[in-house]
């Protein structure tokens, strides 16, 4: 090998070493930036689902796993138009839900969406007595409409929560209401009398226990929910997270879809929630093990701030 060739090889080696060092530094900076929030000017990337998570460089949200985006988009609430086929929903019979998303800024149908936990659309719904719970995923058609064929099992008022993310906007959680045929009561007269239930709950192949801090949740203050699993063997992420949770007040006014604040595949999953008002709340949590989604519920009283 000539002297020129040797010098050339040494130059290549130095370049590769330098690039590797730069990559290591950037990786360290990203990890460090994603661990702690900073000043918005110094940490311009943020999580659209959890805006308090900020970073100096692109990456993933340390809480929910979504891609960090540059700059905070102006929060604007989108409109959801719901059509039913057939128009009268018969309990126990298939019905197609057609959901159209309207951009309030121009009144046009939205056609571009970003994933929210591995799906373009999450639709969660519960019956007025909080006995029925479903977590479904409407499919986006070429015409920009989301469609879902489902069955509402009993005569009831159903409260729906549409969870989606229009491209270039902010994630949306829009509530809707649907009443089946055969339900003639007023909603106020039909709200059930929920009783507190913190007992460990068995799902399909997993038992989940719950404790809270404070032990008696207080409205308008943060409550820490600790879900403890009886086994982690075969535990799997479900839709991009270690768990999903829906909390609903007994009058169906409050609906909160949340994901873990702390979870690492171990037996303890922490979620943080602020219950906006005192009252009774039913909480569903979903965890996947060996391909089976375990859905269990707890009922918590939330007392008034004094």
Backbone bond lengths (Angstrom), bond angles and torsions (degrees), N, CA, C in turn:
res aa  C-N    CA-C-N  psi(-1)  N-CA   C-N-CA  omega(-1)  CA-C   N-CA-C  phi
1 X - - - 1.463 - - 1.534 108.48 -
2 X 1.310 117.23 135.82 1.460 121.16 -178.69 1.517 110.33 -76.22
3 X 1.334 115.88 163.50 1.465 120.66 178.59 1.522 111.08 -60.70
4 X 1.345 115.44 -37.54 1.483 119.70 178.85 1.518 110.39 -62.98
5 X 1.350 116.15 -42.11 1.464 119.93 -179.44 1.518 110.73 -65.42
6 X 1.358 116.37 -39.28 1.465 119.90 179.44 1.518 110.78 -62.91
7 X 1.371 115.04 -45.76 1.468 118.17 178.81 1.521 110.72 -60.52
8 X 1.349 115.55 -38.04 1.468 120.08 179.79 1.531 110.65 -63.35
9 X 1.348 116.09 -42.98 1.465 120.14 179.22 1.527 110.45 -63.44
10 X 1.356 116.07 -42.52 1.458 119.43 179.70 1.527 110.82 -62.53
11 X 1.327 116.47 -37.84 1.468 120.03 178.81 1.522 110.84 -63.56
12 X 1.333 115.93 -42.41 1.470 120.33 179.31 1.520 110.43 -62.75
13 X 1.368 115.78 -43.54 1.464 119.89 -179.69 1.526 110.66 -61.89
14 X 1.366 116.04 -43.53 1.465 118.94 179.23 1.525 111.03 -63.29
15 X 1.339 117.06 -38.61 1.460 120.90 179.85 1.522 110.81 -64.82
16 X 1.346 115.96 -45.55 1.467 119.93 179.52 1.522 110.25 -61.79
17 X 1.355 116.37 -42.71 1.459 120.41 179.30 1.519 111.12 -62.17
18 X 1.346 115.89 -42.20 1.460 120.36 179.65 1.520 111.34 -63.75
19 X 1.337 116.40 -44.31 1.467 119.92 179.51 1.523 111.21 -63.03
20 X 1.340 116.45 -39.69 1.465 120.05 178.57 1.522 110.84 -63.34
21 X 1.345 115.48 -39.87 1.466 119.33 179.45 1.517 111.31 -66.16
22 X 1.337 116.17 -42.53 1.467 120.10 178.00 1.520 110.62 -61.31
23 X 1.346 116.06 -44.21 1.471 120.04 179.40 1.515 111.19 -60.61
24 X 1.332 116.84 -40.88 1.464 120.85 179.50 1.520 110.77 -63.90
25 X 1.343 115.55 -42.59 1.463 119.39 179.46 1.517 110.65 -63.22
26 X 1.348 116.23 -46.10 1.458 120.06 179.66 1.513 111.12 -61.34
27 X 1.331 117.29 -41.56 1.466 120.54 178.78 1.513 110.24 -61.85
28 X 1.333 116.31 -42.23 1.454 119.73 178.34 1.512 112.15 -65.28
29 X 1.344 115.76 -40.35 1.463 118.99 178.27 1.517 111.03 -64.25
30 X 1.355 116.63 -41.52 1.461 120.06 -180.00 1.513 110.59 -62.97
31 X 1.362 115.89 -45.78 1.460 119.12 -179.94 1.510 110.61 -61.51
32 X 1.346 116.09 -43.87 1.462 119.86 -179.49 1.519 110.90 -65.02
33 X 1.336 116.43 -43.16 1.467 120.08 -177.96 1.507 111.05 -66.04
34 X 1.341 116.55 -35.27 1.453 119.28 -177.89 1.523 111.98 -77.12
35 X 1.327 117.44 -15.07 1.453 119.35 -179.80 1.524 111.70 -80.19
36 X 1.318 117.01 -26.00 1.458 118.37 -174.70 1.516 110.43 -139.69
37 X 1.314 115.06 143.54 1.455 119.68 177.17 1.514 109.51 -77.62
38 X 1.324 115.76 150.63 1.451 119.43 178.94 1.509 110.29 -132.14
39 X 1.323 115.75 -173.42 1.448 121.30 175.39 1.520 108.41 -61.03
40 X 1.369 118.30 137.02 1.467 119.95 -178.89 1.516 113.57 -53.76
41 X 1.329 117.08 -34.20 1.461 119.04 179.84 1.525 110.91 -68.88
42 X 1.329 116.59 -32.07 1.454 120.51 -179.40 1.524 112.31 -91.30
43 X 1.314 117.04 -19.38 1.467 121.61 -179.38 1.526 108.53 -129.10
44 X 1.338 117.50 76.77 1.470 120.55 -172.02 1.526 114.24 -77.06
45 X 1.332 118.22 -14.62 1.457 120.21 178.75 1.528 109.44 -89.06
46 X 1.337 116.02 136.43 1.464 119.22 -176.70 1.522 109.40 -142.21
47 X 1.331 114.88 163.04 1.460 121.04 177.47 1.521 109.45 -88.51
48 X 1.334 119.05 125.09 1.460 120.05 -179.91 1.525 113.20 -67.03
49 X 1.353 117.63 -23.54 1.459 120.81 178.86 1.523 111.55 -86.46
50 X 1.336 116.03 -37.74 1.469 121.82 -179.91 1.522 108.26 -126.92
51 X 1.329 118.74 82.71 1.475 122.12 -170.78 1.517 114.69 -60.69
52 X 1.342 117.82 -17.65 1.459 118.94 178.77 1.527 112.15 -72.31
53 X 1.322 117.71 -15.40 1.457 121.54 177.06 1.526 108.17 -85.37
54 X 1.341 116.48 114.51 1.461 121.10 -176.22 1.521 109.00 -128.46
55 X 1.324 115.85 160.81 1.466 120.56 179.94 1.520 109.66 -154.36
56 X 1.330 115.34 159.96 1.460 120.84 177.61 1.518 112.10 -83.37
57 X 1.344 116.80 -20.79 1.455 121.71 -175.76 1.524 109.88 -131.18
58 X 1.352 118.63 160.27 1.464 120.51 177.38 1.526 111.04 -60.70
59 X 1.309 116.37 156.46 1.460 120.75 178.69 1.510 110.24 169.63
60 X 1.324 115.85 -157.25 1.454 123.10 -179.68 1.525 109.45 -110.03
61 X 1.326 115.87 149.02 1.459 120.58 175.23 1.524 109.24 -67.25
62 X 1.323 116.60 131.32 1.458 120.95 -179.87 1.515 112.12 -71.78
63 X 1.329 117.71 -12.95 1.464 120.88 -178.05 1.518 112.13 -97.64
64 X 1.350 116.85 -50.36 1.463 119.13 -173.30 1.518 113.71 -115.87
65 X 1.357 118.13 -9.10 1.453 120.48 176.73 1.515 115.31 85.63
66 X 1.334 118.87 -0.53 1.459 120.52 178.89 1.522 110.34 -72.59
67 X 1.344 116.30 156.12 1.459 121.43 177.07 1.525 109.91 -66.51
68 X 1.332 116.07 134.56 1.454 120.08 173.15 1.526 109.31 -72.91
69 X 1.323 116.60 144.29 1.460 121.36 -179.05 1.525 108.58 -120.10
70 X 1.320 114.98 158.87 1.466 121.54 -176.78 1.522 109.66 -90.15
71 X 1.319 116.06 123.72 1.455 120.36 175.91 1.516 112.11 82.04
72 X 1.307 116.04 145.96 1.460 121.97 -178.29 1.526 109.13 -91.10
73 X 1.342 115.49 119.14 1.470 119.47 178.35 1.526 110.03 -75.10
74 X 1.318 115.22 148.65 1.463 120.10 178.11 1.528 109.29 -67.28
75 X 1.340 118.44 125.09 1.474 119.45 -179.99 1.522 111.43 -70.27
76 X 1.319 116.29 120.83 1.463 123.47 178.30 1.520 107.53 -132.70
77 X 1.327 117.25 130.90 1.459 120.73 -178.92 1.526 110.23 -84.47
78 X 1.323 115.90 124.76 1.459 121.83 179.71 1.525 110.41 -87.28
79 X 1.317 115.98 157.59 1.461 122.01 179.49 1.534 109.48 -96.79
80 X 1.339 115.71 140.20 1.453 121.30 175.40 1.522 108.09 -117.06
81 X 1.327 115.78 119.13 1.462 121.03 175.68 1.528 108.45 -99.02
82 X 1.334 116.09 123.84 1.459 121.91 -177.79 1.524 109.98 -107.40
83 X 1.341 115.27 125.19 1.461 121.27 173.34 1.528 108.15 -119.61
84 X 1.340 116.02 149.08 1.455 121.92 -176.45 1.517 110.34 -122.64
85 X 1.312 116.40 140.04 1.463 122.17 176.95 1.528 109.10 -134.28
86 X 1.358 117.95 106.55 1.458 128.32 2.34 1.528 112.03 -73.87
87 X 1.346 116.77 162.06 1.472 120.07 -176.39 1.523 113.35 -62.39
88 X 1.344 117.36 -34.69 1.463 120.70 178.18 1.524 108.61 -92.37
89 X 1.322 116.57 120.26 1.462 121.17 -176.84 1.525 108.98 -86.61
90 X 1.324 116.04 111.71 1.463 121.23 177.87 1.527 108.94 -90.63
91 X 1.328 118.03 125.94 1.467 119.70 178.52 1.530 111.35 -57.45
92 X 1.310 116.15 134.29 1.455 121.33 178.70 1.509 114.96 84.61
93 X 1.335 118.36 -5.07 1.468 121.80 -179.11 1.529 109.76 -110.30
94 X 1.340 117.63 146.74 1.469 119.78 179.85 1.527 111.75 -62.36
95 X 1.304 116.36 143.67 1.456 122.96 175.17 1.525 107.58 -142.57
96 X 1.327 116.25 142.51 1.459 120.30 176.47 1.515 109.35 -99.03
97 X 1.330 115.36 124.96 1.453 121.60 173.60 1.520 108.36 -93.67
98 X 1.321 116.76 128.73 1.456 123.15 177.56 1.524 107.48 -116.31
99 X 1.314 115.99 120.78 1.464 121.24 -174.19 1.523 109.84 -119.00
100 X 1.322 115.23 121.98 1.463 121.85 179.09 1.520 108.66 -111.56
101 X 1.327 116.96 128.70 1.461 122.12 -179.19 1.523 108.44 -100.54
102 X 1.331 116.45 125.64 1.461 122.59 -176.52 1.524 109.75 -112.45
103 X 1.329 115.28 128.70 1.465 121.59 174.97 1.534 107.77 -76.76
104 X 1.333 118.76 117.65 1.469 120.06 -176.60 1.521 113.69 -67.01
105 X 1.335 117.06 -16.34 1.458 119.47 -176.70 1.523 112.49 -77.96
106 X 1.346 117.11 -29.17 1.470 118.66 179.45 1.528 112.72 -131.41
107 X 1.338 117.83 -1.65 1.454 121.37 178.08 1.519 114.66 72.77
108 X 1.340 117.46 12.09 1.461 120.41 -176.61 1.524 111.46 -99.20
109 X 1.320 114.43 157.87 1.465 120.86 177.64 1.520 109.84 -68.57
110 X 1.339 115.99 132.84 1.459 121.45 176.90 1.527 108.70 -81.97
111 X 1.328 116.49 136.49 1.470 120.63 -178.00 1.530 113.35 -121.38
112 X 1.325 117.25 -11.89 1.458 120.48 -178.26 1.527 109.27 -115.76
113 X 1.336 115.64 130.13 1.457 121.30 -177.74 1.521 110.12 -136.08
114 X 1.316 115.39 154.81 1.464 122.24 174.32 1.521 109.07 -105.94
115 X 1.329 115.48 153.94 1.459 120.51 179.17 1.526 111.08 -65.85
116 X 1.325 114.63 142.66 1.457 123.00 168.13 1.522 106.23 -122.82
117 X 1.337 116.77 104.94 1.458 121.11 -177.90 1.527 111.67 51.52
118 X 1.327 114.53 59.38 1.468 124.11 170.93 1.524 114.21 73.15
119 X 1.323 119.05 2.24 1.461 121.21 179.41 1.524 109.42 -135.70
120 X 1.344 115.15 153.80 1.462 119.39 176.18 1.526 112.01 -80.16
121 X 1.328 116.99 -22.43 1.466 119.93 -174.88 1.524 108.51 -152.16
122 X 1.327 115.74 127.69 1.465 122.45 170.64 1.530 106.86 -111.01
123 X 1.314 117.19 128.49 1.460 121.57 175.65 1.522 107.55 -120.92
124 X 1.324 115.85 114.07 1.457 121.27 178.11 1.519 107.93 -109.94
125 X 1.332 116.63 136.60 1.463 117.26 177.28 1.518 111.03 -144.06
126 X 1.353 113.90 150.91 1.461 121.97 -178.88 1.523 108.60 -136.44
127 X 1.329 115.65 153.68 1.463 120.82 175.58 1.523 109.71 -83.46
128 X 1.335 116.41 163.16 1.460 120.75 -174.88 1.529 113.01 -61.45
129 X 1.358 117.56 -27.96 1.457 120.43 178.42 1.531 111.99 -89.95
130 X 1.344 116.75 2.30 1.467 124.35 178.59 1.527 112.65 61.62
131 X 1.333 115.44 27.66 1.465 120.16 175.70 1.526 111.66 -92.57
132 X 1.322 117.58 -25.16 1.467 122.04 -179.43 1.516 108.81 -107.45
133 X 1.329 115.79 132.35 1.468 122.15 176.13 1.518 108.42 -137.57
134 X 1.335 116.58 133.68 1.459 121.45 176.01 1.532 109.40 -138.79
135 X 1.334 115.49 146.92 1.467 123.14 175.12 1.517 105.99 -129.06
136 X 1.346 116.25 104.44 1.459 122.21 -172.98 1.532 110.49 -118.95
137 X 1.357 115.31 171.87 1.471 120.19 -176.74 1.530 110.18 -138.02
138 X 1.339 116.70 90.91 1.460 119.68 175.10 1.523 111.85 -56.47
139 X 1.327 115.30 150.89 1.466 122.05 -175.93 1.525 109.20 -106.06
140 X 1.329 115.81 136.36 1.468 121.63 -179.58 1.516 110.26 -82.06
141 X 1.342 115.99 126.11 1.461 121.38 177.79 1.519 112.03 -91.95
142 X 1.320 115.80 171.14 1.469 120.84 179.51 1.524 112.12 -63.13
143 X 1.335 116.70 -21.54 1.463 120.61 -179.68 1.531 112.80 -87.12
144 X 1.343 117.34 3.50 1.459 120.35 179.42 1.515 114.07 84.44
145 X 1.344 117.69 6.01 1.461 121.61 177.84 1.528 109.38 -97.14
146 X 1.333 116.05 139.86 1.453 121.20 170.72 1.529 108.36 -90.68
147 X 1.342 116.15 138.68 1.464 120.56 -179.43 1.527 110.33 -133.00
148 X 1.330 114.44 144.02 1.461 121.27 177.59 1.518 108.81 -146.78
149 X 1.324 116.05 127.35 1.467 119.69 170.95 1.515 108.11 -96.37
150 X 1.314 116.10 125.65 1.461 120.07 -176.90 1.523 108.92 -145.91
151 X 1.337 115.49 177.98 1.467 122.45 178.42 1.522 107.94 -132.38
152 X 1.322 115.98 126.11 1.453 120.78 172.96 1.526 107.12 -92.45
153 X 1.328 118.10 114.75 1.461 120.06 -163.37 1.521 116.43 -75.08
154 X 1.332 118.64 -18.84 1.470 119.10 -174.52 1.525 109.49 -144.46
155 X 1.350 118.16 156.35 1.461 120.22 174.67 1.529 109.55 -62.56
156 X 1.321 116.46 126.02 1.461 118.95 -175.17 1.518 110.23 -173.38
157 X 1.327 114.19 167.09 1.458 121.59 161.97 1.520 106.01 -90.00
158 X 1.338 116.82 130.65 1.454 121.22 179.64 1.526 109.12 -114.67
159 X 1.299 114.69 134.27 1.462 121.28 175.82 1.521 107.26 -102.69
160 X 1.343 116.01 126.20 1.445 122.47 -177.11 1.524 109.81 -111.93
161 X 1.327 115.88 145.44 1.460 121.27 175.07 1.520 108.39 -123.83
162 X 1.336 116.50 113.81 1.462 122.74 179.20 1.520 109.00 -91.67
163 X 1.330 116.03 119.61 1.462 122.62 -176.57 1.527 107.67 -118.48
164 X 1.351 117.66 111.07 1.458 122.29 -176.58 1.524 109.33 -153.52
165 X 1.343 115.18 172.66 1.468 120.01 -171.01 1.522 108.95 -141.33
166 X 1.347 118.26 93.22 1.465 120.14 176.87 1.527 110.52 -62.18
167 X 1.318 116.75 136.26 1.462 120.90 -179.20 1.525 110.13 -57.73
168 X 1.320 116.20 131.70 1.452 121.06 177.48 1.511 114.97 80.31
169 X 1.333 117.43 2.48 1.464 120.98 -179.63 1.527 108.86 -115.91
170 X 1.310 116.97 -149.97 1.454 122.36 176.35 1.523 108.94 -117.44
171 X 1.343 118.39 153.14 1.468 120.40 177.86 1.528 111.31 -57.09
172 X 1.316 115.01 144.12 1.456 121.72 -175.21 1.531 110.74 -117.56
173 X 1.325 116.77 142.90 1.459 122.70 169.79 1.523 106.43 -133.31
174 X 1.326 115.84 100.08 1.460 121.78 -171.65 1.523 109.52 -112.03
175 X 1.345 118.67 122.93 1.470 120.85 178.50 1.528 111.63 -83.02
176 X 1.320 115.50 146.31 1.461 123.40 176.95 1.525 108.13 -136.66
177 X 1.332 116.47 162.19 1.463 120.59 178.99 1.515 110.08 -131.96
178 X 1.325 115.76 140.22 1.460 122.43 -178.81 1.527 107.84 -139.04
179 X 1.345 116.63 135.87 1.464 121.38 177.82 1.521 109.03 -118.71
180 X 1.320 117.07 129.92 1.462 120.63 -179.56 1.526 110.65 -81.13
181 X 1.310 115.13 164.96 1.462 120.65 169.82 1.526 108.81 -64.24
182 X 1.315 116.19 149.75 1.459 120.17 176.82 1.507 114.85 86.31
183 X 1.341 117.37 2.24 1.461 120.08 177.31 1.517 107.81 -110.75
184 X 1.348 116.51 112.98 1.458 120.22 -172.56 1.522 113.34 -114.83
185 X 1.326 118.76 -6.55 1.460 121.14 -179.57 1.530 111.33 -73.98
186 X 1.326 114.56 159.98 1.464 117.80 168.92 1.520 107.69 -79.18
187 X 1.314 116.34 152.09 1.456 120.19 -178.12 1.523 110.54 -62.91
188 X 1.333 117.37 -37.58 1.459 120.92 -178.93 1.526 111.12 -62.29
189 X 1.337 117.06 -37.43 1.468 121.06 -178.56 1.519 113.12 -78.65
190 X 1.335 116.52 -15.40 1.464 119.18 -172.43 1.524 113.67 -105.54
191 X 1.331 117.78 -3.02 1.462 119.95 179.62 1.521 109.05 -63.65
192 X 1.313 116.45 128.24 1.453 120.95 -176.30 1.528 112.80 -74.91
193 X 1.324 115.33 163.36 1.451 122.06 178.57 1.524 107.48 -96.05
194 X 1.331 116.63 92.78 1.457 120.81 -176.36 1.520 111.08 -76.02
195 X 1.317 115.25 142.49 1.457 122.00 175.95 1.526 108.99 -113.32
196 X 1.313 116.20 143.35 1.462 120.95 179.55 1.528 110.41 -57.79
197 X 1.328 115.79 138.44 1.469 121.14 179.56 1.521 108.87 -148.01
198 X 1.338 116.05 103.45 1.459 122.33 178.01 1.526 112.32 -110.70
199 X 1.312 117.36 8.00 1.455 120.41 -176.84 1.530 110.75 -64.71
200 X 1.356 118.00 146.93 1.470 119.98 174.92 1.526 110.86 -54.41
201 X 1.326 115.49 139.97 1.461 121.17 -174.64 1.526 109.83 -117.65
202 X 1.331 115.96 136.95 1.454 121.73 179.00 1.518 109.69 -97.79
203 X 1.344 115.75 125.75 1.456 121.29 173.67 1.517 110.10 -94.27
204 X 1.327 116.62 -150.43 1.450 120.27 -178.76 1.517 113.53 -66.97
205 X 1.338 117.10 -42.44 1.471 120.55 179.44 1.527 111.85 -147.53
206 X 1.340 115.72 30.45 1.453 120.89 -173.74 1.527 109.11 -156.24
207 X 1.336 116.88 140.65 1.465 121.08 172.85 1.516 108.74 -108.39
208 X 1.339 116.57 133.74 1.461 122.32 -176.48 1.525 108.83 -122.25
209 X 1.337 115.64 130.40 1.464 121.98 175.52 1.521 109.17 -110.62
210 X 1.332 116.12 158.20 1.464 121.18 -177.94 1.519 110.58 -133.26
211 X 1.328 115.75 134.87 1.460 122.00 165.35 1.521 107.62 -133.81
212 X 1.310 116.32 155.45 1.461 120.86 -176.78 1.517 110.64 -128.64
213 X 1.315 115.28 153.39 1.463 123.22 170.75 1.523 107.50 -129.94
214 X 1.358 117.02 116.79 1.466 127.00 0.44 1.534 112.11 -68.78
215 X 1.341 115.32 164.82 1.463 119.84 -178.50 1.524 111.26 -61.12
216 X 1.340 116.69 -32.98 1.470 121.88 174.43 1.528 107.46 -113.24
217 X 1.330 118.03 103.03 1.467 120.09 -178.33 1.523 112.37 -55.95
218 X 1.341 114.75 143.96 1.461 121.60 -177.71 1.520 108.53 -119.33
219 X 1.322 116.83 131.21 1.464 122.11 -179.72 1.520 110.26 -59.26
220 X 1.335 115.68 141.46 1.470 124.97 176.07 1.518 113.45 75.99
221 X 1.337 118.14 -0.74 1.457 121.35 175.61 1.525 109.07 -117.57
222 X 1.339 116.08 153.27 1.458 119.96 -178.46 1.531 110.84 -66.98
223 X 1.321 114.95 133.53 1.460 121.92 172.52 1.515 108.55 -113.83
224 X 1.325 117.18 132.09 1.455 122.41 174.88 1.519 108.08 -94.21
225 X 1.329 116.26 124.92 1.456 122.11 177.97 1.523 108.08 -106.80
226 X 1.318 117.11 121.03 1.458 122.05 179.99 1.529 108.63 -110.65
227 X 1.331 115.93 109.82 1.458 121.88 177.53 1.527 108.01 -97.29
228 X 1.339 116.46 121.76 1.458 121.22 -178.44 1.519 109.84 -109.93
229 X 1.352 116.61 128.68 1.459 123.30 -177.79 1.522 109.56 -96.70
230 X 1.333 116.01 143.41 1.465 118.09 -178.93 1.525 112.70 -79.28
231 X 1.336 118.08 -10.22 1.458 122.40 175.29 1.511 109.29 -157.54
232 X 1.333 116.22 151.65 1.464 120.34 174.29 1.520 110.60 -115.13
233 X 1.316 117.70 0.65 1.465 121.07 178.45 1.528 109.24 -63.51
234 X 1.320 116.86 123.65 1.459 121.22 -179.91 1.512 114.51 78.25
235 X 1.354 117.66 9.14 1.466 120.38 -179.58 1.530 109.86 -66.76
236 X 1.342 116.52 137.90 1.465 121.52 -176.73 1.525 110.16 -135.68
237 X 1.343 117.50 149.49 1.471 118.60 170.04 1.529 109.91 -61.48
238 X 1.310 115.68 145.75 1.457 122.41 177.52 1.519 107.88 -119.68
239 X 1.341 115.63 114.36 1.463 121.28 179.95 1.528 111.12 52.86
240 X 1.333 115.54 48.67 1.460 120.46 173.33 1.507 115.94 79.14
241 X 1.331 118.73 6.70 1.461 121.10 179.20 1.519 109.22 -144.69
242 X 1.338 116.46 159.84 1.461 119.92 179.25 1.521 111.48 -73.89
243 X 1.335 116.98 -17.09 1.468 120.30 177.60 1.520 108.99 -164.49
244 X 1.322 115.32 157.20 1.465 122.60 171.67 1.524 107.39 -125.63
245 X 1.327 116.15 147.04 1.457 120.26 -179.24 1.521 110.37 -137.70
246 X 1.324 116.19 141.45 1.460 122.24 170.56 1.517 107.51 -127.57
247 X 1.349 115.96 127.56 1.463 121.93 175.86 1.522 107.69 -116.04
248 X 1.349 116.64 132.32 1.465 121.84 -176.77 1.525 109.10 -134.51
249 X 1.327 116.45 133.44 1.467 120.33 176.77 1.517 110.06 -74.20
250 X 1.333 117.44 157.72 1.461 120.34 -174.15 1.525 113.45 -67.07
251 X 1.345 117.12 -16.56 1.467 119.54 176.35 1.525 112.46 -97.95
252 X 1.337 117.01 7.40 1.471 124.73 177.38 1.524 114.19 68.77
253 X 1.316 118.58 7.81 1.466 120.47 -178.07 1.521 111.11 -75.52
254 X 1.329 116.76 -44.64 1.459 120.91 -176.13 1.530 110.03 -98.03
255 X 1.347 116.48 129.67 1.457 122.36 175.73 1.529 107.87 -136.57
256 X 1.332 116.71 126.39 1.466 121.30 -176.44 1.521 109.36 -132.78
257 X 1.327 115.99 117.64 1.469 122.54 177.16 1.522 106.72 -101.93
258 X 1.338 116.96 121.40 1.464 120.37 -173.68 1.519 111.23 -135.11
259 X 1.344 114.18 164.73 1.459 122.90 178.82 1.528 108.02 -131.33
260 X 1.327 118.35 166.88 1.461 119.84 -174.02 1.526 113.42 -60.69
261 X 1.333 114.80 139.91 1.456 120.61 168.76 1.519 109.31 -83.19
262 X 1.330 116.19 -33.98 1.460 122.45 177.33 1.519 108.47 -139.56
263 X 1.328 116.52 124.41 1.467 122.35 176.25 1.519 107.59 -166.33
264 X 1.330 116.37 140.39 1.460 119.75 -178.14 1.530 112.39 -140.01
265 X 1.323 116.65 19.31 1.454 119.68 -176.47 1.510 113.03 88.02
266 X 1.330 117.20 2.71 1.454 122.23 177.80 1.518 111.62 -89.60
267 X 1.333 117.22 -171.93 1.463 120.31 -173.60 1.524 115.09 -78.39
268 X 1.342 118.01 -7.77 1.458 120.72 -177.31 1.523 110.48 -117.31
269 X 1.332 115.81 127.41 1.465 122.65 178.28 1.522 107.66 -121.77
270 X 1.325 115.96 123.44 1.467 120.15 -179.62 1.520 110.45 -107.00
271 X 1.327 115.67 131.28 1.463 121.92 172.04 1.519 108.10 -124.99
272 X 1.324 115.81 144.83 1.461 121.85 179.13 1.520 109.14 -113.82
273 X 1.318 116.36 135.45 1.462 119.77 -179.21 1.521 108.93 -145.95
274 X 1.326 115.65 148.31 1.466 121.70 171.93 1.529 107.02 -113.55
275 X 1.325 116.34 110.06 1.457 120.14 176.49 1.526 107.93 -75.40
276 X 1.336 118.25 120.90 1.465 119.23 -171.75 1.524 115.13 -72.09
277 X 1.358 116.68 -26.34 1.465 119.86 -176.44 1.525 109.35 -138.91
278 X 1.342 117.32 156.15 1.462 118.77 173.33 1.525 110.40 -69.55
279 X 1.329 115.70 158.85 1.457 120.71 179.57 1.514 110.66 142.67
280 X 1.343 115.34 -168.72 1.458 121.35 178.09 1.527 108.58 -99.15
281 X 1.326 115.61 137.75 1.462 122.19 179.90 1.528 109.35 -129.03
282 X 1.325 114.94 135.39 1.462 119.04 170.84 1.529 108.22 -100.99
283 X 1.334 114.97 135.63 1.462 122.12 -176.01 1.515 108.64 -121.51
284 X 1.328 116.35 124.32 1.455 121.67 172.80 1.526 108.16 -106.11
285 X 1.325 116.74 136.79 1.456 121.54 175.27 1.527 107.37 -126.71
286 X 1.341 115.42 140.11 1.459 121.86 -178.56 1.527 109.56 -122.73
287 X 1.330 115.15 127.44 1.460 122.83 -179.74 1.525 107.85 -135.99
288 X 1.331 117.04 138.65 1.469 120.64 -177.16 1.530 111.29 -105.07
289 X 1.335 114.75 134.27 1.472 121.13 175.74 1.520 108.70 -139.59
290 X 1.340 116.29 129.00 1.469 122.51 178.66 1.532 111.74 50.35
291 X 1.336 115.97 41.94 1.456 121.02 176.26 1.511 115.33 80.37
292 X 1.315 119.07 -2.86 1.469 122.33 179.64 1.518 109.88 -106.66
293 X 1.337 116.17 130.47 1.462 121.09 178.02 1.527 108.38 -87.71
294 X 1.329 115.41 118.37 1.461 121.93 176.82 1.521 108.88 -90.83
295 X 1.324 117.42 122.93 1.457 122.68 177.60 1.522 108.59 -118.59
296 X 1.315 116.79 117.10 1.465 120.93 178.14 1.522 108.67 -130.15
297 X 1.330 116.01 162.30 1.462 119.91 -178.01 1.524 110.75 -132.95
298 X 1.332 114.18 152.51 1.455 123.63 174.51 1.528 107.48 -132.19
299 X 1.329 117.05 156.59 1.457 120.81 177.60 1.521 108.91 -124.98
300 X 1.337 115.50 124.60 1.459 121.26 -173.50 1.528 110.94 -121.64
301 X 1.343 118.17 133.93 1.460 120.52 167.64 1.524 109.47 -82.80
302 X 1.314 116.03 138.25 1.468 121.94 177.11 1.522 107.28 -118.69
303 X 1.332 115.44 122.11 1.461 118.63 -175.49 1.533 112.16 -93.68
304 X 1.320 114.15 164.58 1.467 120.99 -177.43 1.525 110.46 -74.83
305 X 1.324 114.84 144.55 1.464 120.78 174.11 1.517 109.35 -69.73
306 X 1.310 117.45 125.34 1.469 120.61 -177.36 1.517 111.20 -116.62
